[in-house]
């Protein structure tokens, strides 16, 4: 890739952002000093930032925030606007994606063995590092990715977490031919398409009675869709839990065959209730997914450049961040919510709450 144009970064001005001041309180709109990229960092003008359930866990105090106030957001698509000393991976004007994994130590056993997602010194975008609910952010250039040109910025934003964590969860499910997806939201609607691309059968489980979401799953190629309280029509080889509901673990174990796997994909989950050992017996496995690696990002972005993933998004202005988060919290959206920070006023108001996608 071409080296960034040298010269001074843009002068320090301000960046509009929504900040988390305290858990359980609405985000506040503020003008903050525009961040300055340090050594090896890029200044990125944010074009779109997805709203992830992890943002809700931070806002609701379920995942501790190391510092406050904090700018949330780790599904970021933007354009390189400046470079700090030594940054040479991306050129000015290049579009990049910024994920949850912000930095790692690179020296511990986990980093050395390809498990940088488990690094004890890792720092995460939108938790330890100010994220993308802002007009500008900075990123360590080693931890961002080129974004396939076929996607607009709002369409690409969900790929940076729903896609990446979904992809890692999908790989944890092994070679499962029959795959159950519990919670059919931003991540599951992408995983379903990847699974169908690989010729696997998908069984989608939604909130009981959510007929619209079940219909959506069938549109994306699911072999069956029903409520999480419904019995699967065939034994599953694996199930992935995207809904952070601990009671779904024994439910999913009942649905997988002996030797099958239940993957817990969230960073937070309500308590798992006790269940009979018989549900686990038969060499069934329960496994969690923690964060992502840069290898996951490289592999998934390459796949997304080849496979026509349909991303369903509803766009919101930056000053509508609380509305967007509440829509995700209440399960009102089909697909993903995406903030468009650069839009001070909607160019097309009808985009709010309306799904757009790539076919």
N, C-alpha and C positions, 0 to 999 in steps of 0.2 A: 504494500500500500504506500501511497505517496506520503512523504513527511509533511507535517503541518507547516503552513506558512509561518515563518518566524516574524518576530516583532512583538510589540506589547499586546497584552490581552485588552479587551474593551475596558474603558475606565470604570472604576467602581461607581455604580449608581445604586438603584434599588431593584428588588425583585418582589413581585406580588406573590404571596403565599397564604395558604391556610395552615394554621399551627394548632397542634394539640397542646393546650396549656395544663390541663388536668384530666385524669381519667373520668369518664362519665359526664363530661361537659362537652357541649358542641365545639367544633373547631372554630377558630377565629381567623378572619381575614386580616392580613397585616402586610405592610411594606417593610421588607427586611433589606439589609445591605446585600448587594449582589455578591455571591461567593467568588473568591479568587482561587484559581487552580494552583495547587502546590506542585512540587516536583513529581513528574510522571502522571499528572492529573489533567483532565479535560474540563473545560467549561462547556456545558451543554444547555442549549435553549430548548426547553421542554415543549414538545408538540402535543403529546398525549401521555396520560398516566392512568393505568387501570386501577380500579378499586378492588382490593383483595380482602378476603375474609380475615387475613392476618392484621390488616389495618383496623378492622373492627375489634379484634382481640386486644390490640394495643389501646385503642380508644376506650374500651370497656374495662381495662385494667386486668384482663385475663392473662395477657402476656406483659410482664413488667417492661416499662420503658426506662433505659439506663439514665436518661436525662430528659428534662422538660424545660422549656417548651421544645417541641419536636415537629418537624415537617414530615408527614407520613408519605408513603407511596414508593413502590418498588417495581412497578410494571411500566417502565419509562421508555418512551421513544422520543428522541430529540435530535438536534443538529449540532455538531461540534462548532462552537462559537469562539473558542480560544483554547490555548494550550499552555501548561506550565513548563518549567525547565525540564528538559529531557524527554518530554512526551513526543513520540514520533510514530505512533501506530496508525493514527487516523488523521486524515487531512481536514482542514477547515472546510465546513460545509457538508461533511460526510454525515449521513444519518446513522445513529447507533441506538442500540437497546441496552438498558441498564437493568439488571436483575436484583434480586434479594441479596445475593452474596456480594458484599462490598469489598472486603479484603480478607486475606488470611496471613498467617505468619510465614508459611512456606518452609518452616524448619522443623516442625514437630513430626512425630511418627505418622500421624494421620495424613498430614500433607505429603510426606515422603512416600506414602503407600497409596496415593491417589484418592484419599478420603478427605479432601480439603473441606467437604461439607461438615465434617465433624471436628474441625480445628477448634481447640479451646480458646484461641485468641481471635477467632473470626469476628468481623464487624459487618453489620447488615444494613443495607440501604433502607431508609425509612424507619429504622430503629436506633442504630448507633450513629448513622450518618444521615443528615437531612436528605429527604427524598424528593419525589416528583410532584407533590401537590404545590407546585410553585412554577414560576415562569423560567427560572434558571436553577441548575444544580451542578455539582461537580462530581466526577467519578475517576477512580483509578483506572487508567486506560487498559490495564491488563484484565479487568473484570467486566468489560462490556463487549458487545457483539455487533457485527454488521447485521442489519435487518433486511430481509428479502424485499426487493423493489416492488413485488407484486401486491404488497399490502399498503394501504394508507396508514398514517400514523395511528388513528383510533383503532383500525382493524388489527394492527400489529401489537398494540399494547398488551392484550391478554396473553400473547405468546410468551411474554417475559416472566410470568409466574404461573398462571393457570396452565400454560403450555409446558413450561420447563418442569415444574413440580409434577404436573400430570404425566409428563414423559418419563421422569424418574420412577414414579409410582407404577407406571405401565411396565417398565423394564423389571421392576421388583416382582411383578406378577408372573415372570418367566414366560414359558411358551403356552400359556393357557389358551385353549381353543374356544372355550366358553367363558366369557368374562362378564362379571356383574359389576355395575357402577352404581353405588349408593350416593344419592345427592347429584342430581343432573343439572349442574350449573356451569360456571365458566370453565372449570378444568375438565369436567366430564364430557362436555359437548365437543371439546377438542380431542380428548383421548378416544372417544367413540369413533371419530373419523380416522385416527391413526390405526386403531384396531381393525376397522373395516378395510382399510387399505392393505393390511397384512392378511386379510382373509379370515379374520376371527369373528365369532358370533358375539354380539353385545346384548346384554340384558340390563335394562335401565330401571332403577328403583328411585321413585320420587316421593315427596310427601304424599301420604294417603289422600286420594281425591284430586290430585293436581293433574287433571286431564290435559290441560294445555301443554304442560311440560312433557307429559308422556307422548303426546302427539308429536312434539318437537323431536324427541328422541327417535321415534319411528321415522320421521322425515330424514334424519341423519343416518339411517340404515340399521337401527337397532332391530334385532329379531323379535324382541318382546319388550314391553314397557308396562310397569304397574307400580303400585304403592309399596313402600318399604315394609308394610305389614302383609304383603302378598307372598305366597310361596312361589318360588321360581318354577317354571314348567319343566326344567331339566337341571340335573346337578351341574354346578359350576366348577370349573377348574381353578378359578381364582376370583376374588372380589376385591374391589378398591373402594374404600370409604372416604369420600370427599366431604360428606356431612360430618361435622364435629360432634357426633352424638354417640357416646360410649355404649349405649344400649344396642346399637347396631352391630357391635362386635359379635355377641353370641347369635344374633339374627343371621349375620353373614356366615358364621361357622356352620349353622344348620344347613346353609345353602350350598356349601362347597363339598366336593367329594373327598374321600380319604386321599391324603397326599396333597390336598389343595392348600391355597394360600389366601389369607386375608391381609390386605395392605391398608394400614392406617396412614392417610396422606397428609393430615393436618398438623400444624405446629401446636395446636391446642385441641383438646377433646374433653368433653365431660366425662365423669368417672365411669369406668366400665363396671357393670354389675357382676356379681359372682354368677358363675354358671357351672353346670355339671362338667366334670372332666371328660365325660363321654363325647361332648361336642368338640373337644380338642384332640381326643384320641384318634388313632388312625393316621398319625404323622401329618396332621394338619398343622399349619404354621400361621402365627400372627406376627407381622413385622411392621415396623413404623418407617416412615420416610422423614429424614431430617435435611432440610435445605436442598442444595444442589451443588454440582461441581461445574467448572468451566467446560469440562468434557461433555456434560449433559447439554450445555448451551450450544456448543459447536455442533453436536450431533442433531439436536432438535432443529436448529436454524437451517441446517443443510436439508433436513427432511422437509421443513416448511417451504423451502425454496423449490422443492420438486413436487410436493403433494398439494393439491388445491384444498387447503383447509378453509372451511367456511367459519368465519368468526362473527358471532352475533354480538353486537355492542349497542348500548344506549349511551349517548354522549350528554355531558353536563358541563356547564361553565365552572370555573374555579370557585366562584362564590356560591355554587350549588353543591359543594362537597358534602355538606351535612345531609342534603336531600339524597345524593347519590349513595352515601353510606347507609342511610336508613332504608333505601330501596333494596340494597343487598341484604341488609339485616333481616328484613321482613319477607325476603324471597319474592319480591314483586317483579323482578326482571327475568327475562329469558336470555341467557347468555351472560355478558359482562357489562358492568358500568365503567365508563371511561371519562375522566376529566380532560378537558381541552383547555389548558391554562392560558394560552395566548389569546383566547376569545374573551374580550371584555364584554361584548354583547354578542348574542347568537346571530351568525349570518343566516341561519335557517332554523328558526325556533322549533320547527316541527321535528328536528332531529332528536330533541330530548324525549327519551322514553321510546323512541322508535328504533327498531333493530336495523342495522345495515350489515352487509356481509360480503365476503368473497366466495364465489362458488367455484 
